[in-house]
Amino acid sequence: MKEQQDYILRLIRQVMQALAAVANLRKAEKPEQALVELHEAYRSLLDVEPDVLPLIGDEVLIEVTADKGQLEPLALLLWEEGRIRTDQRQLLLAERLKRRSRALLYKAFLDGQVLTEEAQAIVNVG
């Protein structure tokens, strides 16, 4: 159990580093570069191409990622991409990404995973 917790913490740290780089690019108004960074993080986390993610249903995505401790890290990436898409006025896509992010976080919470402050803030957003 401790090994799995350590693994999950490492994943979250890696994702947080990627998100920090993405946030800096967003602030610098470089959304395309931010998306490239996010796509690299998706590849690193899931070992799949980001273009495949929209084709995978939420239930399947949850099933594949839950046991590996990838729910929260993936949710954080999806949320940040949703923010970028909002900035780009791609509002429908942004809302889908944010909804998916919340679904993953709710599942992680229901599974007893302790969520980071960032994840808790997402879940508590109305």
Buried (B, 14 or more C-beta within 10 A) or exposed (E): EEEEEEEBEEBBEBBEEBBEBBBEBBEEEBBEBBBBBBBBBBEBBBEEEBEEBEEBEEEEBBEBBBEBBBBBBBBBBBBBBBBBBBEEEBEEBBEBBBEBBBBBBBBBBEEEBEBBEBBEEBBEEE
